[in-house]
Amino acid sequence: MILFDNQTYRALRNGMDMAWMQQQVHSNNIANSETPNYKNKTIEFKKVLQKAENGQSAKWVQKAVITSDESTASRLDGNNVNTEQEELGLWQAYAQYSALTQRLSGKLSTLSYVINNTAK
């Protein structure tokens, strides 16, 4: 529907998707904090030029890249997860997701108000 296919809704949707992915990576790291030889995972979002399809112009898109952190010092069991750091990252991703959800809810409330009060 064209109503929800504008720059604002796309930005909110993409931001929520990214925050959700960050939560998943941090949660996975916390869940594996006692797993021997587990390496901490990180997620980065990079802008990538997407090739043109069907004669349309090329465009920049965000792409998630998950990598293992092999460079940090690890414990004797080979695990390098810093639980406190992961919990902080999880909280930050949750706070970001919550703020974006509230913003989207506000936009939808405004739309609902306009729909319900313009027909009178």
C-alpha distances in whole Angstrom, upper triangle without the diagonal:
4,5,6,7,10,13,14,12,13,16,16,15,17,20,20,20,23,24,24,25,28,29,29,32,34,34,35,38,39,39,41,43,46,46,49,48,44,43,40,37,35,31,30,27,28,26,26,26,23,25,23,21,21,23,20,22,23,21,22,21,22,24,26,30,32,36,39,41,45,46,47,50,50,52,55,52,50,47,46,43,44,43,43,41,38,38,38,35,33,33,32,29,29,29,26,24,25,25,21,20,22,20,17,18,19,16,14,18,18,14,16,19,18,16,19,22,20,21,25
4,5,5,7,11,12,11,12,15,16,15,17,20,20,20,23,25,25,26,29,30,30,33,35,35,36,39,40,41,43,45,48,47,50,49,45,43,41,37,35,31,30,27,27,25,25,24,22,24,22,21,21,22,19,20,21,19,21,20,22,24,26,30,33,36,40,42,45,47,47,51,51,53,56,53,51,48,47,44,45,43,43,41,39,39,38,35,34,34,32,29,29,29,26,24,25,24,21,21,22,20,16,18,19,15,15,18,17,14,16,19,17,16,20,21,20,21,24
4,6,7,11,11,9,11,14,14,14,17,19,19,20,23,24,24,26,28,29,30,32,34,34,36,38,39,40,42,44,47,47,50,49,45,44,41,37,35,32,30,27,28,26,27,26,25,26,25,24,24,25,22,23,24,22,22,21,23,25,27,31,33,37,40,42,45,47,47,50,50,52,55,53,51,48,46,44,44,42,42,40,38,37,36,34,32,32,31,28,27,27,25,22,23,22,19,18,19,17,14,15,15,12,11,14,13,10,13,15,13,13,16,18,17,18,22
4,6,9,9,6,8,11,11,10,13,15,15,16,19,20,20,22,24,25,26,29,30,31,32,35,36,36,38,40,43,43,46,45,41,40,37,34,31,28,27,24,25,23,24,24,22,24,23,23,24,24,21,22,22,20,20,18,19,22,23,27,29,33,36,38,42,43,43,47,47,49,52,50,47,44,43,40,40,39,38,36,34,34,33,30,29,29,27,24,24,24,21,19,20,19,16,15,16,14,11,13,14,11,10,14,13,11,13,16,15,15,18,20,19,21,24
4,7,8,7,7,10,11,10,12,15,16,16,18,20,21,22,24,26,26,28,30,31,32,34,36,37,38,40,44,43,46,44,41,39,36,33,30,27,25,22,22,20,21,21,19,21,20,19,20,21,17,18,18,16,17,16,17,20,22,26,28,32,35,37,40,42,43,46,46,48,51,49,47,44,42,40,40,39,39,36,34,34,33,30,29,30,28,25,25,25,22,20,22,21,17,17,19,16,13,16,17,13,13,17,17,14,17,20,18,18,21,23,22,24,27
4,6,6,6,9,10,11,12,14,16,16,18,20,21,23,24,26,27,29,30,32,33,35,36,37,39,41,44,44,46,45,41,39,37,33,30,27,25,21,22,19,20,20,19,21,20,20,21,22,18,18,18,16,16,15,17,20,22,26,28,32,35,37,40,41,42,45,46,48,51,50,47,44,42,40,40,39,38,36,34,34,33,30,29,29,27,24,25,24,21,20,21,19,16,17,18,15,13,16,16,12,13,17,16,14,17,19,18,18,22,23,22,24,27
4,6,5,6,9,10,10,12,14,15,16,18,20,21,22,24,26,27,29,30,31,33,35,36,38,39,42,42,45,43,39,37,34,31,28,24,22,19,19,17,18,18,18,20,20,21,22,22,18,17,17,14,14,13,14,18,20,24,26,30,33,34,38,39,39,43,43,46,49,47,45,42,40,37,37,37,36,33,32,32,30,27,27,27,24,22,23,22,19,18,20,18,14,16,17,14,13,16,16,13,15,18,17,16,19,21,20,21,24,25,24,27,30
4,5,5,6,9,10,11,12,14,15,17,18,20,21,23,24,26,27,28,30,32,33,35,36,38,41,41,44,43,39,37,34,30,27,24,22,19,20,18,20,21,21,23,23,24,26,26,22,21,21,17,16,15,16,19,21,24,26,30,33,34,38,39,39,42,43,45,48,47,44,41,39,36,36,35,34,32,30,30,28,26,25,25,22,20,20,19,16,15,17,14,11,13,14,10,9,13,12,9,12,15,14,13,17,18,18,19,22,23,23,25,28
4,5,5,6,8,10,10,12,14,15,16,18,20,21,22,24,26,27,29,30,32,33,35,36,40,40,42,41,37,36,33,29,27,23,22,19,20,19,20,21,20,23,23,23,25,25,22,22,21,18,17,15,15,18,20,23,25,29,32,34,37,38,38,42,42,44,47,45,43,40,38,35,35,34,33,31,29,29,28,25,24,24,22,19,19,19,16,14,15,14,11,11,13,10,8,11,12,9,10,14,13,12,15,18,17,18,21,22,22,25,28
4,5,5,6,8,10,10,12,14,15,16,18,20,21,23,24,26,27,29,30,31,33,35,38,38,40,39,35,33,30,27,24,21,19,16,17,15,17,17,17,20,20,20,22,23,19,19,18,14,13,11,12,15,16,20,23,26,29,31,35,36,36,39,40,42,45,43,41,38,36,33,34,33,33,30,28,28,27,24,23,24,21,19,19,19,16,14,17,15,12,13,15,13,11,14,15,13,14,17,17,16,19,21,21,21,24,26,26,28,31
4,5,5,6,9,10,11,12,14,15,16,18,20,21,23,24,26,27,29,30,32,33,37,36,39,38,34,32,29,25,22,19,17,14,15,14,16,17,17,21,21,22,24,25,21,20,19,15,13,11,11,14,15,19,21,25,28,29,33,33,34,37,38,40,43,42,39,36,34,31,31,31,30,27,26,26,24,21,21,21,19,16,17,17,13,12,15,13,10,12,14,11,10,14,15,13,15,18,18,17,20,22,22,23,26,27,27,30,33
4,6,5,6,9,10,11,12,14,15,16,18,20,21,22,24,26,27,28,30,32,35,35,38,37,33,31,28,25,22,19,18,15,17,17,19,21,20,24,24,25,27,28,24,23,22,18,17,14,13,16,16,20,22,25,28,29,33,34,34,37,37,39,42,41,39,35,33,30,30,29,28,26,24,24,23,20,19,19,17,14,15,14,11,10,11,10,6,8,10,8,7,11,12,10,12,15,15,15,18,20,20,21,24,25,26,28,31
4,5,5,6,9,10,11,12,14,15,17,19,20,21,23,25,26,27,29,30,34,34,36,35,32,30,27,24,21,18,17,15,17,16,18,20,19,22,23,23,25,26,23,22,21,18,16,13,12,14,15,18,20,24,27,28,32,33,33,36,36,38,41,40,37,34,32,30,30,29,29,26,24,24,23,20,19,19,18,14,15,15,12,10,12,12,8,9,12,11,9,12,14,12,13,16,17,17,19,21,22,22,25,27,27,29,32
4,5,5,6,9,10,11,12,14,15,17,19,20,21,23,24,26,27,29,32,32,34,33,29,27,24,21,18,15,14,11,13,13,14,16,16,19,21,21,24,25,21,21,19,15,13,10,8,11,11,15,17,20,24,25,29,30,30,34,34,36,39,37,35,32,30,28,28,27,27,25,22,23,22,19,18,19,17,13,15,15,12,11,14,13,10,12,15,13,12,15,17,16,17,20,21,20,22,25,25,26,28,30,31,33,36
4,5,5,6,9,10,11,12,14,16,17,18,20,21,23,24,26,27,31,31,33,32,28,26,23,20,17,14,13,11,13,14,16,19,19,22,24,25,27,28,25,24,21,18,15,12,10,12,12,15,17,20,23,24,28,29,29,32,32,34,38,36,34,30,28,26,25,25,24,22,20,20,19,16,15,16,13,10,12,12,8,8,11,10,7,10,12,11,11,14,16,15,17,19,20,20,23,25,25,26,29,30,31,33,36
4,5,5,6,9,10,11,12,14,15,16,18,20,21,22,24,26,29,29,32,31,28,26,23,20,18,15,15,13,16,17,19,21,21,25,26,26,29,30,27,26,24,21,18,15,13,14,13,16,17,21,23,25,28,30,29,32,32,34,37,35,33,30,28,25,25,24,23,21,19,19,18,15,14,14,13,9,10,11,8,5,9,9,6,7,11,11,10,12,15,15,15,18,20,20,21,24,25,25,27,29,30,33,35
4,6,5,6,9,10,11,13,14,15,17,19,20,21,23,25,28,28,30,29,25,24,21,18,16,13,13,11,14,15,17,19,19,22,24,24,27,28,25,25,22,19,17,13,11,11,10,14,15,18,21,23,26,28,28,31,31,33,36,34,31,28,27,24,24,23,24,21,19,19,19,16,14,16,14,11,12,13,11,8,12,13,10,11,15,14,13,16,18,18,18,21,23,22,24,27,27,28,30,32,33,35,38
4,5,5,6,9,10,11,12,14,15,17,19,20,21,23,26,26,28,27,23,21,18,15,13,9,9,8,11,13,15,18,18,22,24,25,28,29,26,25,22,19,16,12,9,9,8,11,12,15,18,20,23,25,25,28,28,30,33,31,29,26,24,21,22,21,21,19,16,17,16,13,12,14,12,9,11,12,10,9,12,13,11,13,16,16,15,18,20,20,21,23,25,25,27,29,30,30,33,35,35,38,40
4,5,5,6,9,10,11,12,14,15,17,18,20,21,25,25,28,27,23,21,18,15,13,11,11,11,14,16,19,22,22,26,27,28,31,33,29,28,26,22,19,16,13,13,11,14,14,17,19,20,24,25,24,27,27,29,32,30,28,25,23,20,20,19,19,16,14,14,13,10,9,10,9,5,7,9,6,5,9,10,9,11,14,14,14,16,19,19,20,22,24,25,26,28,30,30,32,34,35,38,40
4,5,5,6,9,10,10,12,14,15,16,18,20,23,23,26,26,22,21,18,15,14,11,13,13,16,18,20,23,23,26,28,28,31,33,30,29,27,24,21,17,14,14,12,14,14,17,19,20,24,26,25,28,27,29,32,30,28,24,23,20,20,19,19,17,14,14,15,12,10,11,11,7,8,11,9,7,10,12,11,11,15,16,15,17,20,20,20,23,25,25,26,29,30,30,32,34,36,38,40
4,5,5,6,9,10,11,12,14,15,17,18,22,21,24,23,19,18,15,12,10,8,10,10,14,16,18,21,21,24,26,27,30,32,29,28,25,22,20,16,13,11,8,10,10,13,15,17,21,23,23,25,25,27,29,27,25,22,21,18,19,18,19,17,14,15,15,12,10,13,12,9,10,13,12,10,14,16,14,15,18,19,18,20,23,23,24,26,28,28,29,32,33,33,35,38,39,41,43
4,5,5,6,8,10,11,12,14,16,17,20,20,23,22,18,16,13,10,8,7,9,10,14,17,19,22,23,26,29,30,33,34,31,30,27,24,21,18,14,13,10,11,10,12,14,15,19,20,20,23,22,24,27,26,23,20,18,15,16,15,15,13,10,11,12,8,7,10,9,6,9,11,10,10,13,15,14,15,18,19,19,21,24,24,25,27,29,29,31,33,35,35,37,39,40,42,45
4,6,5,6,8,10,11,12,14,15,19,19,22,22,18,17,14,12,11,10,13,14,17,20,22,26,26,29,32,32,35,37,34,33,30,27,24,21,17,16,13,14,13,15,16,17,21,22,21,24,23,24,27,25,24,20,18,15,15,14,14,13,10,10,11,8,5,8,9,6,7,10,10,9,12,14,14,15,17,19,19,20,23,24,25,26,29,29,30,33,34,35,36,38,40,42,44
4,6,5,6,9,10,10,12,14,17,17,20,20,16,15,13,10,10,10,13,14,18,21,22,25,25,28,31,31,34,36,34,33,30,27,24,21,17,16,12,13,11,14,14,16,20,22,21,23,22,23,26,24,22,19,18,15,16,14,16,15,11,12,13,11,8,12,12,9,10,14,14,12,15,18,17,17,20,22,21,23,26,26,26,29,31,31,32,35,36,36,38,40,42,43,46
4,5,5,6,9,10,11,12,16,15,18,17,13,12,9,7,7,7,11,13,16,19,21,25,25,28,31,31,35,36,34,33,30,27,24,21,17,15,11,11,8,10,11,13,16,18,17,20,19,20,23,21,19,16,15,12,13,13,14,12,9,11,13,10,9,12,13,10,12,15,15,14,17,19,19,20,23,24,24,26,28,29,29,31,34,34,35,37,39,39,41,43,45,46,49
4,5,5,6,9,10,10,14,15,17,17,13,12,9,8,8,9,12,15,18,22,24,27,28,31,34,35,38,40,37,36,33,30,26,23,20,18,14,14,11,12,12,13,16,18,17,19,18,19,22,20,18,15,13,10,10,9,11,9,5,7,9,7,6,9,10,9,11,14,14,14,16,19,19,20,22,24,24,26,28,29,30,32,34,34,35,38,39,40,41,44,45,47,49
4,5,5,6,9,10,13,14,17,17,14,14,11,10,11,12,16,18,21,24,26,30,30,33,36,36,39,41,39,38,35,32,29,25,22,20,16,17,14,15,15,16,19,21,19,21,19,20,22,20,19,15,15,11,12,10,12,12,8,8,11,9,7,10,12,11,11,15,15,15,17,19,20,20,23,24,24,26,28,29,30,31,34,35,35,38,39,40,41,43,45,47,49
4,5,5,6,9,11,11,14,14,11,11,9,8,10,12,16,18,21,24,26,29,29,32,35,35,39,41,38,38,34,32,29,25,22,20,16,15,12,13,12,14,17,19,18,19,17,18,21,18,17,13,13,10,12,11,14,13,9,11,14,12,10,14,15,14,14,18,18,17,20,23,23,23,26,27,27,28,31,32,32,34,37,37,38,40,42,42,43,46,48,49,52
4,5,5,6,10,10,12,12,9,8,6,7,9,11,15,18,21,25,26,30,30,33,36,37,41,42,40,39,35,33,30,26,23,21,17,16,12,12,10,11,14,16,14,16,14,15,17,15,14,10,10,7,9,8,11,10,7,9,12,11,10,14,15,14,15,18,19,19,21,24,24,24,27,29,29,30,33,34,34,36,39,39,40,42,44,44,46,48,50,52,54
4,5,5,8,10,13,14,11,11,9,10,12,14,18,21,24,28,29,33,33,37,39,40,43,45,43,42,38,36,32,29,26,24,20,19,16,16,14,14,17,19,16,17,15,15,18,16,15,11,11,7,8,6,9,10,6,7,11,11,9,12,15,14,15,18,19,19,21,23,24,24,27,29,29,30,33,34,34,36,39,39,40,42,44,45,46,48,50,52,54
4,6,8,8,12,14,10,12,11,12,14,16,20,23,26,29,31,34,34,37,40,40,44,46,43,43,39,37,34,30,27,25,21,20,17,17,15,16,18,21,19,19,17,16,18,16,16,12,13,10,12,9,13,13,10,11,14,14,12,15,18,17,17,20,21,21,22,25,26,26,28,30,30,31,34,35,35,37,40,40,40,43,45,45,46,49,51,52,54
4,5,5,8,10,7,9,9,10,14,16,20,23,26,29,30,34,34,37,40,41,44,46,44,43,40,37,34,31,27,25,21,19,16,15,13,14,15,18,16,16,14,13,15,12,12,9,10,8,11,10,13,14,11,13,16,15,14,18,20,19,19,23,24,23,25,28,28,28,31,33,33,34,37,38,38,40,43,43,43,46,48,48,49,52,53,55,57
4,6,8,10,8,9,9,11,14,17,21,24,27,30,32,36,36,39,42,43,46,48,46,45,41,39,36,32,29,26,23,21,17,16,14,14,15,17,14,14,11,11,13,11,11,7,8,6,8,7,10,11,10,11,14,14,14,17,19,19,20,23,24,24,26,28,29,29,32,34,34,35,38,39,39,41,44,44,45,47,49,50,51,53,55,57,59
4,6,9,8,11,11,14,17,20,24,27,30,34,35,39,39,42,45,46,49,51,49,48,44,42,39,36,32,30,26,24,20,19,16,16,17,19,16,15,12,10,11,9,10,7,10,8,11,10,13,15,13,15,18,18,18,20,23,22,23,26,27,27,29,32,32,33,35,37,37,38,41,42,43,44,47,48,48,50,52,53,54,56,58,60,62
4,6,6,9,11,13,17,20,23,27,29,33,34,37,37,40,43,44,47,49,47,46,43,41,38,35,31,28,25,23,19,18,14,15,15,18,16,16,12,11,12,8,9,7,10,9,13,12,16,17,15,17,20,20,19,22,24,23,24,28,29,28,30,33,33,33,36,38,38,39,42,43,43,45,48,48,48,51,53,53,54,57,58,60,62
4,6,9,12,14,18,21,25,28,30,34,35,38,39,41,44,45,48,50,49,48,44,42,39,36,33,30,26,24,20,18,15,15,14,16,15,14,10,9,9,5,6,6,9,10,14,14,18,19,17,19,22,22,22,25,27,26,27,30,31,31,33,36,36,37,39,41,41,42,45,46,46,48,51,51,52,54,56,56,58,60,62,63,66
4,6,10,12,16,19,22,26,28,31,32,35,36,38,42,43,46,48,46,45,42,40,37,34,31,28,24,21,18,15,12,12,10,13,13,12,9,9,9,6,4,5,8,10,14,15,19,18,17,20,22,21,22,25,26,26,28,30,31,31,33,36,36,36,39,41,41,42,45,46,46,48,50,51,52,54,56,56,58,60,61,63,66
4,7,9,13,16,19,23,25,28,29,33,33,36,39,40,43,45,43,42,39,37,34,31,27,24,21,18,14,13,9,10,10,13,12,12,9,10,12,9,7,5,7,8,12,13,16,16,14,17,19,18,18,22,23,22,24,27,27,27,30,32,32,33,36,37,37,38,41,42,42,44,47,47,48,50,52,52,54,56,58,59,62
4,6,10,13,16,20,22,25,26,30,31,33,37,38,41,43,41,40,36,34,31,28,25,22,18,16,12,9,6,6,7,10,9,10,8,11,13,11,8,6,6,7,10,12,15,14,13,16,18,16,17,21,21,20,23,25,25,26,28,30,30,31,34,35,35,37,40,40,41,43,45,46,47,49,51,51,53,55,56,58,61
4,7,10,13,17,19,23,24,28,29,32,35,37,40,42,39,38,34,32,29,26,22,20,16,14,10,8,6,5,8,10,9,11,10,12,15,13,11,8,6,5,8,10,13,11,9,13,14,13,14,17,17,17,19,22,22,22,25,27,27,28,31,32,32,34,36,37,38,40,42,42,44,46,48,48,50,52,53,55,58
4,7,10,14,16,20,21,25,25,28,32,33,36,38,36,34,31,28,25,22,19,16,12,10,7,6,4,6,9,12,12,14,13,16,19,17,14,11,10,9,11,12,14,12,10,13,15,12,13,16,16,15,18,20,20,20,23,25,24,26,29,29,29,32,34,34,35,38,39,40,41,43,45,45,47,49,50,52,55
4,7,10,13,17,18,22,23,26,30,31,35,36,33,32,28,26,22,20,16,14,10,8,6,5,6,7,11,12,12,15,16,18,21,20,17,14,12,11,12,13,15,12,10,13,14,10,12,15,14,13,16,18,17,18,21,22,22,24,26,27,27,29,31,32,33,35,37,37,39,41,42,43,45,47,48,50,53
4,7,10,13,15,19,20,23,26,28,31,32,30,28,25,22,19,16,12,10,7,6,4,6,9,10,14,15,16,19,19,22,25,24,21,18,16,14,15,16,17,14,12,15,15,11,12,15,14,12,15,17,15,16,19,20,19,21,24,24,24,27,29,29,30,33,34,34,36,38,39,40,42,44,45,47,50
4,6,10,12,16,17,21,24,26,29,30,27,26,22,19,16,13,10,8,6,5,6,8,11,12,16,16,17,21,22,25,28,27,23,21,19,17,18,19,20,16,15,18,17,13,15,17,15,13,17,18,16,16,20,20,19,21,24,24,24,27,28,28,30,32,33,34,36,38,39,39,42,43,44,46,49
4,7,9,13,14,18,21,23,26,27,24,22,19,16,12,10,6,5,5,6,9,11,15,16,19,20,21,25,25,28,31,30,27,25,22,21,21,22,23,19,18,20,19,15,16,18,16,14,17,18,15,16,19,19,17,20,23,22,22,25,26,26,27,30,31,31,33,35,36,36,39,41,41,43,46
4,6,10,12,15,18,21,24,24,22,20,16,13,10,8,5,5,7,7,11,13,16,18,20,21,23,26,27,31,34,32,29,27,25,24,24,25,26,22,21,23,22,19,20,22,19,17,21,21,18,19,23,22,20,23,25,24,24,27,29,27,29,32,33,32,35,37,37,38,41,42,42,45,48
4,7,9,13,15,18,21,21,19,16,13,10,6,5,5,6,9,11,14,16,20,21,24,25,26,30,31,34,37,36,33,31,28,27,28,29,29,26,24,27,25,22,23,25,22,20,23,23,20,20,24,23,20,23,26,24,23,27,28,27,28,32,31,31,34,36,36,36,40,41,41,43,46
4,6,9,12,15,19,19,16,14,10,8,5,5,6,6,10,11,15,17,21,22,25,26,28,31,32,36,38,37,34,32,30,29,30,31,32,28,27,29,28,24,25,28,25,22,25,26,23,23,27,26,23,26,28,27,26,29,31,29,30,34,34,33,36,38,37,38,41,43,42,44,47
4,6,9,12,16,15,13,11,7,6,4,6,9,10,13,15,18,20,24,26,28,29,31,35,36,39,42,41,37,35,33,33,34,35,36,32,31,33,32,28,29,31,28,26,29,29,26,26,29,28,25,28,30,28,27,31,32,30,31,35,34,33,36,39,38,38,41,43,42,44,47
4,7,9,13,13,11,9,6,5,6,6,9,10,14,15,19,21,25,27,30,31,33,37,37,41,43,41,38,36,35,34,35,36,37,33,32,34,33,29,30,32,29,26,29,30,27,26,29,29,26,28,30,28,27,30,32,29,30,34,34,32,35,38,37,37,40,42,41,43,46
4,6,10,10,9,8,5,7,9,10,13,14,17,18,22,24,28,30,32,33,36,39,40,43,46,44,41,39,38,37,38,39,40,37,35,37,37,33,33,35,33,30,33,34,30,30,33,32,29,31,34,32,30,33,35,32,33,37,36,35,37,40,39,39,42,44,43,44,48
4,7,6,5,5,4,7,10,12,15,16,20,22,25,28,31,34,36,37,39,43,44,47,49,47,44,42,41,40,42,42,43,40,38,40,39,35,36,38,35,32,34,35,32,31,34,33,30,32,34,32,30,34,35,32,32,36,36,34,37,39,38,37,41,42,41,43,46
4,6,6,8,8,10,13,14,17,18,21,23,26,29,33,35,37,39,41,45,45,48,50,48,45,43,42,41,43,43,44,41,39,41,41,37,37,39,37,33,35,36,33,32,35,34,31,32,35,33,30,34,35,32,32,36,36,33,36,39,37,37,40,42,40,42,45
4,6,9,10,13,16,17,21,21,25,27,30,33,36,39,41,43,45,49,49,52,54,52,49,47,46,45,47,47,48,45,43,44,44,40,40,42,40,36,38,39,36,34,37,37,33,34,37,35,32,35,36,33,33,37,37,34,37,39,37,37,40,42,40,41,45
4,7,9,12,16,17,21,22,26,28,31,34,37,40,42,43,46,49,50,53,55,53,50,49,47,46,48,48,49,46,44,46,45,41,41,43,40,37,39,40,37,35,38,38,34,35,38,35,33,36,37,34,34,38,37,35,37,40,38,37,41,42,41,42,45
4,7,9,13,14,18,20,23,26,29,32,36,38,40,42,44,47,48,51,54,52,48,47,45,44,45,46,46,43,41,43,42,38,38,40,37,34,36,37,33,32,35,34,30,32,34,31,29,33,33,30,31,34,34,31,34,37,35,34,38,39,38,39,43
4,6,10,13,16,18,22,24,28,30,34,36,38,40,42,45,46,49,52,50,47,45,43,42,44,44,45,41,40,41,40,36,37,38,36,33,35,35,32,31,34,33,29,31,34,31,29,33,33,30,31,35,34,32,35,37,35,35,39,40,38,40,44
4,7,10,13,15,19,21,24,27,30,32,35,36,38,42,43,46,48,47,43,42,40,39,40,41,41,38,36,38,37,33,34,36,33,30,33,33,29,29,32,31,28,30,32,30,28,32,32,30,31,34,34,32,35,37,36,36,40,41,40,41,45
4,6,10,12,16,18,22,25,29,30,33,34,36,39,40,43,46,45,41,39,37,36,37,38,38,35,33,35,34,30,31,32,29,27,29,29,26,25,28,27,24,26,29,26,25,28,29,26,28,31,31,29,32,35,33,34,37,38,37,39,43
4,7,10,13,15,19,22,25,27,30,30,32,36,37,40,43,42,38,36,34,33,34,34,35,31,30,32,30,27,27,29,26,23,26,27,23,23,26,25,22,24,27,24,23,27,28,26,27,31,30,29,32,34,33,34,37,39,38,40,43
4,6,10,13,16,19,23,25,28,29,30,34,35,38,40,39,36,33,32,30,31,32,32,29,27,29,28,24,24,26,23,21,23,24,20,20,23,22,19,22,24,22,21,25,26,24,25,29,29,28,30,33,32,33,36,37,37,39,42
4,7,10,13,16,20,21,25,26,27,31,31,34,37,35,32,30,28,26,27,28,28,25,23,25,24,20,21,22,20,17,20,21,17,17,21,20,17,20,22,21,20,24,25,23,25,28,28,28,30,33,33,33,36,38,38,40,43
4,6,10,13,17,19,22,23,25,28,29,32,34,33,29,27,25,24,25,26,27,24,22,24,23,19,20,22,20,17,20,22,18,18,22,22,19,21,24,23,22,26,27,26,27,30,31,30,33,35,35,36,38,40,40,42,46
4,7,10,13,16,19,20,22,25,25,28,31,29,26,24,22,21,22,22,23,20,18,20,20,16,17,19,18,15,18,20,17,16,20,21,19,20,24,23,22,25,27,27,28,31,32,31,33,36,36,37,39,41,42,44,47
4,6,10,13,15,17,19,22,22,25,28,26,23,21,19,19,20,21,23,20,18,20,20,17,17,20,19,16,19,22,19,19,23,24,22,24,27,26,26,29,31,30,31,34,35,35,37,40,40,40,43,45,45,47,50
4,7,10,13,15,16,19,19,22,25,23,20,17,16,15,17,18,20,17,15,18,18,15,16,19,18,16,19,21,19,19,23,24,23,24,27,27,27,30,32,32,32,35,37,37,38,41,42,42,44,47,47,49,52
4,6,9,11,13,16,16,19,22,20,17,15,14,13,16,18,19,17,15,18,19,16,17,20,19,18,21,23,22,22,25,27,26,27,30,31,30,33,35,35,36,39,40,40,42,44,45,46,48,50,51,53,56
4,6,9,10,13,13,16,18,16,13,11,10,11,13,16,18,15,14,18,19,16,17,21,20,19,22,24,23,24,27,28,28,29,32,33,33,35,37,38,39,41,43,43,44,47,48,48,50,53,54,56,58
4,6,7,10,10,13,16,15,12,10,8,9,11,14,16,14,13,17,17,15,17,20,20,19,22,24,24,25,28,29,29,31,33,34,34,36,38,39,40,42,44,44,46,48,49,50,52,54,55,57,60
4,6,8,9,12,14,14,10,10,8,11,13,16,19,16,16,20,21,19,21,24,24,23,26,28,28,28,31,33,33,34,37,37,38,40,42,43,44,46,48,48,50,52,53,54,56,58,59,61,63
4,7,9,13,15,15,12,12,9,12,13,17,19,16,17,20,21,19,22,24,24,24,27,29,28,29,32,33,33,35,38,38,39,41,43,43,45,47,48,49,51,53,54,55,57,59,60,62,65
4,6,10,13,14,10,10,7,9,10,14,15,13,14,18,18,17,20,22,22,23,25,27,27,28,31,32,33,34,37,37,38,40,42,43,44,46,48,49,50,52,54,55,56,58,59,62,64
4,7,10,11,9,9,6,10,10,14,16,15,16,19,20,19,22,24,24,25,28,29,29,31,33,35,35,37,39,40,41,43,45,46,47,49,51,52,53,55,56,57,59,61,62,65,67
4,7,8,5,5,4,8,10,13,15,14,15,18,19,19,21,24,24,25,27,29,30,31,33,35,35,37,39,40,41,43,45,46,47,49,51,52,53,55,56,57,59,61,62,64,67
4,5,5,6,6,9,10,13,15,15,16,19,20,21,22,24,26,26,28,30,31,32,34,36,37,38,40,42,42,44,46,47,48,50,52,53,54,56,58,59,60,62,64,66,68
4,5,8,9,12,14,16,18,19,20,22,24,24,25,28,29,30,31,34,35,35,37,39,40,41,44,45,46,47,49,51,51,53,55,56,57,59,61,62,63,65,67,69,71
4,6,9,11,14,15,18,19,19,21,23,23,24,27,28,28,30,33,33,34,36,38,39,40,42,44,44,45,48,49,50,51,54,54,55,58,59,60,61,63,65,67,69
4,7,10,12,15,18,18,17,20,22,22,23,26,27,27,29,31,32,32,35,37,37,38,41,42,42,44,46,47,48,50,52,53,54,56,58,58,60,62,63,65,68
4,6,9,11,14,14,14,16,19,18,19,22,23,23,25,27,28,29,31,33,33,34,37,38,39,40,43,44,44,46,49,49,50,52,54,55,56,58,60,62,64
4,6,9,12,11,11,14,16,16,17,20,21,21,23,25,26,27,29,31,31,33,35,36,37,39,41,42,43,45,47,47,49,51,52,53,55,57,58,60,62
4,6,9,8,8,11,13,12,13,16,17,18,19,22,23,23,25,27,28,29,32,33,34,35,37,39,39,41,43,44,45,47,49,50,51,53,55,57,59
4,6,5,6,9,10,11,12,14,16,17,18,20,21,23,24,26,27,28,30,32,33,34,36,38,39,40,42,44,45,46,48,49,50,52,54,56,58
4,5,5,6,9,10,10,12,14,15,16,18,20,21,22,24,26,26,28,30,31,32,34,36,37,38,40,42,42,44,46,47,48,50,52,54,56
4,5,5,6,9,10,11,12,14,15,17,18,20,21,23,24,26,27,29,30,31,33,35,36,37,39,41,42,43,45,46,47,49,51,53,55
4,5,5,6,9,10,11,12,14,15,17,18,20,21,23,24,26,27,29,30,32,33,35,36,38,39,40,42,44,45,46,48,50,52,54
4,5,5,6,9,10,10,12,14,15,16,18,20,21,22,24,26,27,28,30,32,33,34,36,37,38,40,42,43,44,46,48,50,52
4,5,5,6,9,10,10,12,14,15,16,18,20,21,22,24,26,26,28,30,31,32,35,36,37,38,41,42,42,44,46,49,50
4,5,5,6,9,10,11,12,14,15,17,18,20,21,23,24,26,27,29,30,31,33,35,36,37,39,41,42,43,45,48,49
4,5,5,6,9,10,11,12,14,15,17,18,20,21,23,24,26,27,29,30,32,33,34,36,38,39,40,42,44,46,48
4,5,5,6,9,10,10,12,14,15,16,18,20,21,22,24,26,27,28,30,32,32,34,36,37,38,40,42,44,46
4,5,5,6,9,10,10,12,14,15,16,18,20,21,22,24,26,26,29,30,31,33,35,36,37,39,40,43,44
4,5,5,6,9,10,11,12,14,15,17,18,20,21,23,24,26,27,29,30,32,33,35,36,38,39,42,44
4,5,5,6,9,10,11,12,14,15,16,18,20,21,22,24,26,27,28,30,32,33,34,36,38,40,42
4,5,5,6,9,10,10,12,14,15,16,18,20,21,22,24,26,26,28,30,31,32,34,36,38,40
4,5,5,6,9,10,11,12,14,15,17,19,20,21,23,24,25,27,29,30,31,33,35,37,39
4,5,5,6,9,10,11,12,14,15,17,18,20,21,23,24,26,27,29,30,32,33,36,38
4,6,5,6,9,10,11,12,14,15,16,18,20,21,22,24,26,27,28,30,32,34,36
4,5,5,6,9,10,10,12,14,15,16,18,20,21,22,24,26,26,28,30,33,34
4,5,5,6,9,10,11,13,14,15,17,19,20,21,23,25,26,27,29,31,33
4,5,5,6,9,10,11,12,14,15,17,18,20,21,23,24,26,27,30,32
4,5,5,6,9,10,11,12,14,15,16,18,20,21,22,24,26,28,30
4,5,5,6,9,10,10,12,14,15,16,18,20,21,22,24,27,28
4,5,5,6,9,10,11,13,14,15,17,19,20,21,23,26,27
4,5,5,6,9,10,11,12,14,16,17,18,20,21,24,26
4,5,5,6,9,10,10,12,14,15,16,18,20,22,24
4,5,5,6,9,10,10,12,14,15,16,18,21,22
4,5,5,6,9,10,11,12,14,16,17,19,21
4,5,5,6,9,10,10,12,14,15,18,20
4,5,5,6,9,10,10,12,14,16,18
4,5,5,6,9,10,11,12,15,17
4,5,5,6,9,10,11,13,16
4,5,5,6,8,10,12,14
4,6,5,6,8,11,12
4,6,5,6,9,11
4,6,6,7,10
4,6,7,8
4,6,6
4,6
4
